[in-house]
């Protein structure tokens, strides 16, 4: 089986890495300048990693909120109203749901997946790979 070399456009690289096109052009320029630019390339990638990690954290909080809301409305449909649920807010929710609620509302800094024994399916969605 022949191994194919892929040639990516700047737009494809930008989409894959999240880097701006101007940063990719700069990175490619540094690559052509040789090993003396390793530090610059490293710094750019470290900066991008921090930006992606921050975005990932924001998305995990959004996912926690969506999981909580799905649970909430599932319960409301079963009950036929929200009375019981409103009495549970903000701190009397079932274990996993409470952890997700707290995480989504910035009431804790911990990833819910780290605090739930056995890592439930909803918590697995929030785990950092």
Secondary structure as UniProt FT lines:
FT   HELIX           10..17
FT   HELIX           21..33
FT   HELIX           35..37
FT   HELIX           38..79
FT   HELIX           83..88
FT   TURN            89..91
FT   HELIX           95..104
FT   TURN            105..106
FT   HELIX           112..114
FT   TURN            117..118
FT   HELIX           121..125
//
